[in-house]
Amino acid sequence: MSSIDYQRLTFDYRPCAEQSDNGANAVHPVIVVGAGPIGLATAIDLAQQGVSVIVLDDDCTLSTGSRAICFAKRTLDIFDRLGCGERMVEKGVRWNVGRVFLRDQEVYNFDLLPEAGHHRPAFINLQQYYVEGYLFERARELPNIEIRWKNKVMGLSQQGTPGTPDASVTLTVETPDGEYRTTARYVVAADGSRSPVRKLIGVDSHGRTFKDRFLIADVKMTADFPAERWFWFDPPFHPNQSVLLHRQPDDVWRIDFQLGWDADPVAEKAPERVIPRVQALLGPDAKFTLEWVSVYTFACLRMDDFRHGHVLFAGDSAHGVSPFGARGANSGVQDAENLAWKLALVLAGHAPDALLDTYAREREYAADENIRNSTRSTDFITPKSPVSRVFRDAVLTLARDHAFARQLVNSGRLSVPAVLHESTLNTAECDTFAGRMTPGAACVDAPLSRHAQAGWLLPRLGGRFVALVFGSPSSLDASVLASLEALAGDNVPVVPVFVTPDAEAALDAHDTHSVWHDSEGLAAQRYDAAPGTVYLIRPDQHVCARWRKVDASAIAAARERALGRTAPQVAPLQCAA
């Protein structure tokens, strides 16, 4: 058990430079509003790329209660790059398997990561206060992040021509010592679903609120249930409703009880209402204590545009989905990763301001995909008519014996990264490939080795542009290799990483090139790679181009497009129905 109780930590308010004459005229590169998981992830990512960041938070604590607990493999890969993934996986409860029950009978089960050869599990369960705590401790290690507690944003104005170096955002901030004003080139609003920044610029989110309520009960107990996701439809201990059970660290279990729209959200949180529900599931003699209780309502909504001038919205401030499916926090962390590399390159003068428009378009597309899947889950879990209820129950009954029906069961389609097929940053394909690693897809992992050292593919990619070459340097013509190496010296480098089936080639490379042995052949398999295949990977580890042979000029042109230098005018991505 952790020696730090992150729910009880408090952080001191300290006056800042702008509250004296010393920093009155300073213009910061980036101010992040909100020190939750998304704000901290954004700040860490920017800081690791050399950008100085101010983080403002109106409180002086981390979250209380488990809140977001399911963190997907893609998010864990991002946390690895931020320098705190290992801590989260060590503390978290790993799981890949889910089970679906109708009444008291298992309908079917599924494995979200059925194949070997991945560094991270499909999911871990970890209370949000641990995630925030670990991110905060990582942020504190970086000298170019300043977190200001008890700094509440009360006003916002934008100056200059948007998209030009003279544009900026000025915030009025309330503190225990009174108000001050601070200015930044860009502001990232990661201030949650009730986003004060969103209200200050006069916009709101739009979507659908579902007429149902759910009770969350975090229960501390010793139990022998496996580390799996269990979901019941119409169980005997909670008839005509649904229940979800998850294991968390520290012998804490998350139980979600569907209540119905008519339930009183205040009364249902009372222990005398919660304890009988838990006892009905666990048995009358079960020993447990309540850790945290909350009642929530499903809602699926988003802002029309995630960018407003030099203010960019990320996480719950930009979009919200119902909890089943673990799409909220995971999507928000992916917002942060998409935004940070683009913002860093724009601030450094290596990309046009219009690159930030692609942040908005790509993550609006991802939000639409999440909302669509979350809405379908909610409609299945909470049928709104007798006909839809009959359909749902028929599907569940058939699913016991028929695989086709299992595809229709929806207890919460679980978080997967969006594939940005239509992004303007992608380069059109001219060669034939099979498999999932199409331009726009997030890279998948694979085991590699070098000098008897076991490793993984994704850490080799890092937060930079990479030319992922399947073959050894010696397999390339000398002039082609020289052109490829020259790209690594550009202002925006494209670093070559070689993956070869030849163990000796990896040994012979020493430190001249990054050459890794595809020890199990899984990298080539997952990327449908033949000798000479090359992928251009973005800093957020999405594929943006691929070819069957190395051509440095083609790679350079694809990088220019991925920087927004040659892409056509950005338009909203169309999400498939």
FIGU-480587 format. One line per field, with one value per residue (C-alpha): y, x, z; residue number from 0. Coordinates in pm, whole numbers, plus 32768, in hexadecimal, padded with zeros to 4 digits. Layout:
N
py	c(Y|...)
px	c(X|...)
pz	c(Z|...)
resi	c(NUM|...)
REM end
This chain:
577
py	c(8000|815B|821B|835D|83A2|846F|84C4|8582|8640|87B9|88AB|8A02|8B3E|8C13|8D70|8D77|8E68|8F1B|8F89|9065|9148|9033|8F77|9075|907E|8F13|8E4B|8CD9|8BDC|8B0A|8B1E|89E2|8A13|88E2|87FA|86BD|8597|8647|8792|86E9|85FF|8729|87EC|86C6|867D|87E9|8807|86D0|8780|88B4|8991|8A54|8A21|8AC7|89EF|8AA1|89E8|8A7F|8979|88FC|8785|8659|85A0|84E5|839E|82AB|8362|82F8|81A2|80E8|8148|80A7|8021|814F|8237|8165|8183|82FD|82F9|8232|834C|844A|8391|82FF|81D3|80CE|8152|8149|7FE6|7F6D|8001|7FBA|7E7C|7DE5|7D4E|7CD6|7C01|7C6E|7B9B|7BE9|7B51|7B42|7B16|7A12|7968|79C5|7A1C|7A2E|7AB8|7B72|7BB3|7D12|7CAC|7B41|7B44|7B44|7C35|7D79|7E3A|7EBB|7E12|7E6F|7F33|7F7E|7FF3|810B|8213|836F|83FF|8317|837F|84EE|84B4|8405|850A|8621|8583|855F|86CB|8739|8697|877C|88D7|8981|8937|8A24|89B6|8ACB|8A4E|8B1C|8BE2|8C04|8C8E|8DA1|8E58|8E1F|8EFE|8EBE|8FBA|8FD5|8F23|8DAF|8CD2|8DDA|8E05|8F40|8E85|8E2F|8DE4|8EA5|8E02|8EAC|8DC7|8DD2|8D67|8D84|8EC2|8F5B|8F64|8F75|8F63|8E75|8E49|8D22|8CDC|8BB8|8B3D|89D1|89AC|885E|88D5|87C4|8792|88D7|8994|8AFE|8B55|8AD4|8BB5|8CE1|8CCC|8CA2|8B47|8A05|8892|87F5|8693|85A6|8560|8407|83DD|82E6|82F3|8213|81E6|81B4|8105|80D4|7FB3|7F46|7DD0|7C92|7BBF|7AA9|7B31|7B32|7C74|7C81|7D62|7CC8|7D5D|7CDE|7D22|7CEE|7C35|7B94|7C74|7DB1|7D50|7E0E|7ED8|7EA9|7E8B|7EAB|7E25|7E82|7E40|7F60|7F6E|7F69|7E69|7F6B|7EFB|7FDC|7F7F|803F|800F|8088|8146|81CC|8333|8358|830E|8429|8473|84FA|83EC|82D2|8338|82FE|81CE|813A|812A|80BC|7FA9|7ECE|7EDC|7E6A|7D58|7CD9|7CA5|7C21|7B71|7BDE|7B72|7C24|7D07|7E50|7FC5|80DC|81AD|829C|82C1|8391|83A4|840C|843F|83D2|84E8|84EC|8647|871C|887B|88CE|8939|88DC|8A12|8B79|8C62|8C1A|8B55|89DD|88EF|878E|8678|86A4|8819|87C3|8682|8595|8431|833E|8279|8119|80D9|819D|829F|83E4|83F3|831A|83FE|852F|84AB|8470|85D9|8646|8579|85F2|875C|8769|8712|87FF|891C|88E7|88F4|8A29|8ADF|8A81|8B13|89C2|89A5|8A9D|8AFB|8A47|88FC|893B|8936|87CB|878A|8805|8745|85FC|85FD|8670|8540|8462|84FD|84B9|834E|832D|83D3|82F4|81B7|8235|828C|8132|8097|816B|811C|7FA8|7FB4|8092|803E|8161|80A0|7F48|7EEB|7F3F|7E7F|7D49|7D6B|7D8B|7C5F|7B8C|7BE5|7B87|7A3B|79E0|7A49|791B|7832|7907|79D1|7AC1|7B3B|7B81|7C8E|7D41|7D39|7E8E|7EB2|7FD3|7FCA|7FF5|810A|80E5|81F9|82A3|8256|83A7|8323|8470|8552|8657|8605|84AB|8465|839C|8239|81CC|8067|7F41|7EDC|7DF9|7E15|7F28|8010|80F4|826B|8303|81CF|81D3|80F9|7FA2|7F14|7DE5|7D43|7D9A|7D4A|7DD1|7D61|7C59|7D70|7D38|7E68|7EE8|7FA5|80CF|8158|815B|824F|8351|84A5|84FE|84B7|835E|82A8|8141|8070|7EF8|7E83|7ED1|8005|7F24|7EB1|8012|80AD|8196|82CC|8274|823D|838B|8442|8399|83F8|8561|8578|853D|8685|8762|8867|8770|862C|84E5|83E3|8290|815A|800C|7EC7|7D8E|7C16|7BF4|7BE0|7C09|7D4E|7DDB|7D73|7E06|7F5B|7FBF|812B|81B0|816D|8104|7F9E|7E9F|7D30|7CCA|7BA2|7B03|7B8C|7C3D|7D9D|7D39|7C76|7D8E|7E93|7DAE|7DF9|7D65|7DB8|7F2A|7F8F|80E2|8196|8306|8327|846D|84E0|8463|830A|8312|8295|83AE|8300|81B2|812B|7FE6|8080|8194|82E0|8400|8509|8462|844C|85BD|861F|8550|85F6|874D|86E6|865D|87AD|885D|8911|8880|87F0|8881|8958|889A|8824|8757|85E1|851E|840F|82D8|8281)
px	c(8000|8082|811E|8087|7F16|7EE7|7D81|7DF8|7F1A|7EFF|7FE1|804B|7FE3|8111|8113|8197|8270|8147|80D5|8209|82B2|83A8|82C4|81BB|820E|8274|81C9|81D3|81DB|80BC|7FD1|7F0E|7DD1|7D89|7E76|7DAE|7E2E|7E02|7E9A|7FC4|7FFB|7FF8|80EC|81DD|81DB|8222|832F|83E1|83F5|8496|8361|8331|81D3|8104|7FEE|7ED0|7DE1|7CCA|7CF4|7E19|7DD1|7DC4|7C81|7BC2|7B12|7B7A|7ACC|7B75|7C0E|7C36|7D6D|7D9C|7ED6|7EF7|7EE9|7FEB|80D1|80AC|80EF|822B|82A4|824D|832C|822C|8191|8254|81DC|8075|808A|813B|802C|7F03|7E3A|7E7C|7D5C|7D09|7BD0|7A66|7932|77C6|76A9|7532|748A|7567|75F8|7732|76D7|7838|7992|7A95|7C0B|7C72|7DDD|7DD5|7F2F|8083|819D|811D|81CF|8092|7F48|7E01|7D9E|7E01|7D17|7DAC|7CFA|7D0F|7DB7|7EE1|7EF1|7EE9|7FE5|80DF|80B5|80E4|8223|82A5|824D|8306|8444|843F|84D3|8406|82B2|8224|80E1|801C|7F1D|7DEE|7E05|7CA6|7C71|7B6A|7B9A|7C27|7C75|7D2A|7E0F|7EAB|7E60|7E1C|7F27|8039|8159|80BA|7F7F|7F5C|7E63|7E4E|7DB1|7D32|7D7F|7CF0|7DCD|7DC6|7E96|7DA8|7D9E|7EB9|7ED5|7FB1|7FE6|8041|8068|7F78|7E8C|7E26|7CDA|7CDC|7BF6|7AEE|7988|790F|7A33|7A3B|7B15|7A09|790C|79F6|7A0E|7895|7875|77DF|77D4|76B0|762D|7546|74FE|746F|7354|73F6|74C5|75DB|766E|77E4|784C|79BC|79C4|7AF7|7AF5|7BBE|7B27|7B98|7AF4|7BEA|7C74|7B70|7A56|7906|77C5|7669|7523|73EF|74A4|73D4|747B|7417|72F1|7297|73D7|754A|7680|77F4|790E|7A7F|7BA8|7C8E|7DD2|7DD4|7CB5|7BBF|7AAB|79E0|7870|7784|760E|750F|7400|730B|72AF|71BD|72C5|7313|7488|74B4|73F6|749E|75F6|7590|763E|74F0|7492|75E5|763D|750C|7557|76BD|764A|7555|767A|777B|769D|7611|7747|7844|7938|797E|7996|7928|7A49|7994|7836|77B5|7684|76A6|75D5|763E|7689|7733|7793|78A9|7907|78D2|7A3C|7B60|7C22|7BBC|7CD3|7DFD|7D2D|7D28|7C44|7C9F|7C00|7AB1|7AAD|7A90|79C3|790E|7890|77DD|78CC|7891|79A6|7AB7|7ABE|7AD2|7C2A|7CCB|7C50|7CC3|7E26|7E2A|7DB6|7EE4|7FD6|7F45|7F55|80A9|818C|80D4|80DC|824F|82A7|81CF|8271|83CA|8376|8395|8225|8113|8007|7F0E|7F9F|7ED5|7D97|7DE6|7DE9|7C84|7C11|7CB9|7C44|7AE5|7AD9|7B4F|7A4A|7937|79A6|79A6|7853|77C0|783C|77E1|7681|7652|76CB|75E0|74B7|74FF|7537|7407|72F9|720A|70DD|7039|70A6|7215|7206|717F|7294|73A2|732A|730D|7472|74F0|7437|74BD|761E|7646|7653|7685|77BC|7702|762A|775B|77C0|767A|76A0|7713|776D|7853|7932|7A85|7B79|7C4C|7D14|7C70|7D01|7D2A|7CF8|7C95|7D8C|7E25|7F75|7F7A|8026|7F5B|7FD5|8072|80C7|7FF2|7FE8|7F16|7ECB|7E69|7F99|7EFD|7F4E|7E93|7EAE|7F5C|8093|807F|8198|8274|839A|84F9|8656|87B6|8901|8841|8767|85F1|8527|83EF|83A3|82DC|83F2|84D5|83E8|83E3|833F|83D7|83B5|8443|848C|844B|8512|84E8|8646|87A9|8873|8957|882C|8803|88C7|89D2|893B|87DE|8867|8922|87E3|8723|882E|8824|86B5|871E|87E0|86BF|861A|84FD|85C1|8543|8608|863F|85F6|864B|8598|8630|85FB|8776|87FA|8962|890E|8886|89C3|8AA9|89FE|8A88|8A2A|8A41|88D2|87A4|8789|86AF|8672|850A|8542|83EB|8393|8266|82CB|82DD|8199|80D7|8155|8137|82A4|8384|84F8|8513|83BD|83C2|82C0|82C2|8249|81CC|8243|80FA|8146|803B|809C|8094|812E|81C0|8276|830C|8465|8530|8522|85A9|8505|83B0|83E8|8448|8312|8234|82D0|8287|811E|810F|8191|8071|815D|80D1|7F81|7E43|7D58|7CDF|7B76|7AB9|7AF7|79BD|796D|78D1|7771)
pz	c(8000|7FAA|80CA|8041|8065|7F2A|7F84|80B7|801F|801D|7F68|7FDA|7F29|7ED0|7E36|7CD1|7C0D|7B6F|7CCA|7CDC|7BE1|7B88|7A98|7A3F|78CB|7896|7782|77CE|76B2|7740|7867|78B8|7982|7A5B|7B18|7ADE|7A0F|78BF|7929|79CE|78A5|77B7|7891|78B6|7742|76EC|77F6|7779|7627|76C1|76E4|7827|78B4|79C4|7A58|7B0C|7BF1|7CC2|7DD5|7EA2|7EA1|7DBB|7D70|7E7E|7E36|7D27|7C06|7AC1|7B02|79B5|78F2|779E|76FC|7618|7745|77FE|76D0|76E7|785E|7816|7737|7844|7939|7A2B|797B|7A3B|7B8C|7B18|7A94|7BCF|7CAB|7BCA|7BA4|7A4C|798B|782E|7864|7880|78CF|7880|7948|7910|7A61|7B10|79DA|7919|77B3|772A|7773|76A7|76AC|7646|760C|7598|74F9|75A2|7556|75EF|7701|77A6|77FC|7755|788D|79EF|7AFF|7BCE|7C99|7C03|7D38|7CFB|7B8E|7BEE|7D04|7C24|7B12|7C10|7C94|7B32|7AE8|7C1F|7B95|7A65|7AA1|798F|7A2C|7B31|7BDB|7C84|7D7F|7DE9|7CA7|7C19|7ABB|7AC9|7981|7824|76FC|75B6|750C|73B5|7270|72AB|7219|721F|7314|73A7|7414|7584|7698|77DE|790E|7A47|7B6A|7CCB|7DEE|7F6B|7F3B|7E3F|7CC4|7BC9|7A4F|798B|7817|7739|75C7|75F0|76FE|7723|77D7|788D|79A0|799B|792D|79CE|7930|79AD|787F|7795|7841|7830|76B7|769F|7607|7684|763B|7585|757F|7632|77A0|77E5|78DC|79C5|7B00|7B7F|7CD8|7D04|7E43|7E8F|7F87|804C|808B|8063|7F50|7E69|7D2D|7C0B|7B76|7A60|79ED|7A52|79C9|7A22|796C|7A4A|7B63|7C78|7D7C|7CBB|7BDA|7A9C|7AAD|7A64|7B3F|7AF6|7BD3|7BBA|7C9C|7CFC|7DC4|7F40|7F57|7ED4|7DE7|7D03|7CEA|7C02|7C3D|7B40|7BFE|7AFD|7AB2|7BD3|7CDC|7DCD|7D96|7EF7|7FB1|7EEF|7F71|80DC|8176|81E0|806D|7FE8|80E0|8098|7F23|7F5E|804C|7F49|7E5A|7F51|804D|819E|825F|8182|8239|818B|81BF|80D9|8054|7F6B|7EDD|7DBC|7CD9|7B6F|7A38|78DB|77E5|768F|7614|7589|7526|73B9|7394|7477|740D|744C|73DE|74BC|75B9|7584|7640|76AE|7778|7823|77DE|766B|766F|7758|773E|7823|7901|7879|777E|7832|771D|77E4|7886|777A|7666|772B|7750|75D9|75AA|7674|75A6|745B|74C9|7574|744F|7367|7462|74A6|7333|72F8|741C|739B|7247|7199|7139|70DE|71D7|70F2|7170|72AD|71DD|7195|730B|731A|71E5|7244|73AB|734E|726C|738A|7471|7374|735D|74D8|74F7|73EC|7499|75F2|757E|74ED|7633|7700|7622|7647|77C1|77FF|76FB|76CD|764B|7674|7514|7552|769A|75E6|74E1|75EB|76B3|7577|7518|7672|766D|7514|7573|7656|752A|73F4|73A3|72BC|73DD|74B7|73BE|740C|7588|7601|776F|7719|75E6|7686|7632|74F9|744D|7325|71CF|7124|6FC1|6F28|6FDA|6EF5|6F95|6EF5|6DA9|6CAE|6C79|6B33|6B9D|6C0A|6D76|6E50|6FC2|70B2|709F|6F9D|6F9C|70C1|71A0|72F1|72EE|738E|745E|741F|74D6|745F|74DC|74BB|7551|7619|76A4|7685|7622|7578|743C|74C1|75A4|7473|73CA|74E1|74B3|7363|71F0|71A5|7061|70CA|6FD3|6FBD|6F6A|6FD4|6F6E|6EA0|6DD0|6D44|6C28|6CB6|6C16|6C96|6DF4|6DE7|6D7C|6E93|6F93|6F18|6F7C|70E3|70DB|7069|7148|7170|716E|70E2|71A6|70FE|71CE|712F|7181|70EB|70FE|70FB|725F|71E7|7135|727A|732F|7227|7225|7378|73BD|7259|7215|72DE|7261|7311|72DC|7293|7379|734E|71F8|728A|7222|70B3|70D4|717B|7084|6F52|6F0F|6E04|6DEC|6D97|6E1B|6ECA|6FA1|6FFD|7164|71FE|7357|73EC|735A|724C|70F3|6FF2|6EC1|6E4D|6D1F|6CA2|6C6D|6D0C|6C53|6D23|6C4B|6C75|6DEB|6DFA|6D34|6E1A|6F49|6EB5|6E89|6FEC|7069|6FBC|6ED0|6D8F|6DFB|6D64|6E2E|6F5F|6F5A|705C|7047|6FF5|70F0|7058|70C6)
resi	c(0|1|2|3|4|5|6|7|8|9|10|11|12|13|14|15|16|17|18|19|20|21|22|23|24|25|26|27|28|29|30|31|32|33|34|35|36|37|38|39|40|41|42|43|44|45|46|47|48|49|50|51|52|53|54|55|56|57|58|59|60|61|62|63|64|65|66|67|68|69|70|71|72|73|74|75|76|77|78|79|80|81|82|83|84|85|86|87|88|89|90|91|92|93|94|95|96|97|98|99|100|101|102|103|104|105|106|107|108|109|110|111|112|113|114|115|116|117|118|119|120|121|122|123|124|125|126|127|128|129|130|131|132|133|134|135|136|137|138|139|140|141|142|143|144|145|146|147|148|149|150|151|152|153|154|155|156|157|158|159|160|161|162|163|164|165|166|167|168|169|170|171|172|173|174|175|176|177|178|179|180|181|182|183|184|185|186|187|188|189|190|191|192|193|194|195|196|197|198|199|200|201|202|203|204|205|206|207|208|209|210|211|212|213|214|215|216|217|218|219|220|221|222|223|224|225|226|227|228|229|230|231|232|233|234|235|236|237|238|239|240|241|242|243|244|245|246|247|248|249|250|251|252|253|254|255|256|257|258|259|260|261|262|263|264|265|266|267|268|269|270|271|272|273|274|275|276|277|278|279|280|281|282|283|284|285|286|287|288|289|290|291|292|293|294|295|296|297|298|299|300|301|302|303|304|305|306|307|308|309|310|311|312|313|314|315|316|317|318|319|320|321|322|323|324|325|326|327|328|329|330|331|332|333|334|335|336|337|338|339|340|341|342|343|344|345|346|347|348|349|350|351|352|353|354|355|356|357|358|359|360|361|362|363|364|365|366|367|368|369|370|371|372|373|374|375|376|377|378|379|380|381|382|383|384|385|386|387|388|389|390|391|392|393|394|395|396|397|398|399|400|401|402|403|404|405|406|407|408|409|410|411|412|413|414|415|416|417|418|419|420|421|422|423|424|425|426|427|428|429|430|431|432|433|434|435|436|437|438|439|440|441|442|443|444|445|446|447|448|449|450|451|452|453|454|455|456|457|458|459|460|461|462|463|464|465|466|467|468|469|470|471|472|473|474|475|476|477|478|479|480|481|482|483|484|485|486|487|488|489|490|491|492|493|494|495|496|497|498|499|500|501|502|503|504|505|506|507|508|509|510|511|512|513|514|515|516|517|518|519|520|521|522|523|524|525|526|527|528|529|530|531|532|533|534|535|536|537|538|539|540|541|542|543|544|545|546|547|548|549|550|551|552|553|554|555|556|557|558|559|560|561|562|563|564|565|566|567|568|569|570|571|572|573|574|575|576)
REM end
